Amino acid sequence: MKRTQIKFCGFRTPGDVEKAGRLRVNAIGFILVPGRKRSVHPRDLPMMVKLVPSQVLSVGVLLNPTIRQIHEWLSLAPLQAVQLHGDESPAFCRSVKEQFQVKIIKTFHVEDRIKSAFPLKEYAPWIDIALLDSSTGTSRGGTGVAFEWERIPPFKEQCSRFQLPCWVAGGLDGENVDTLIRDFAPDGVDVSSGIEKEGQKDPEKMNRFVRKVMLSGQTTEGA
């Protein structure tokens, strides 16, 4: 089996980026949505992206952006991927894919689809990774709240049908990520609040999270 990919998200300081870059993570994410507690100021992004190791995917997380806003962020820093975390349509994803040389991670929020399936068929030609995440009220991601993991298998089945990696986020930490991997085997896991202590990235929690993934039985590396 492939080793589960790891994305650490919500970085705000160069020191934390450097610490994460020394671990066996596959992606490091930056929140580019104004007004969020983990938002990155435009002036700080170039320095932090520069600190991301070349083999690690640098990801800008955006919520219902315009094409112009994506262009402005990519002009500031050479992000390798954008995570579209809102209600972006398949047509919008196509525009991003056609205009920019970046990977696209598209987030699908569990509460958005209570009974019906997610429309992955329409997104599949234009995105590179499908991320299943929770949402709580008006908050999307970074809440530390998990969703019912029984929702993963049908989503993962859709991902397999369209040859999309299936990543999971929402309430993950060093205490539960091994159970998630053992029981549901997602292709990747995405964590932010679960590697924090008192609102700050915590080296011990970051290390513990990576160790738990490494010990989960997945063996083959590759982004």
Buried (B, 14 or more C-beta within 10 A) or exposed (E): EEBBBBBBBBBBBEEBBBBBBEBEBBBBBBBBBEEBEBBBEEEBBEEBBEBBBEEBBBBBBBBEBEEEEBBEBBEBBEBBBBBBBBEBEBEBBBBBBEEBEBBBBBBBBBEEBEEEEBEBEBBBEBBBBBBBBBBBEEEBBBBBBBBEBEBBEEBBEBBEEBEBBBBBBBBBBBEBBBEBBEEBBBBBBBBBBBBBEEEEBBBEBBBBBBBBBBEBEBEEEEE
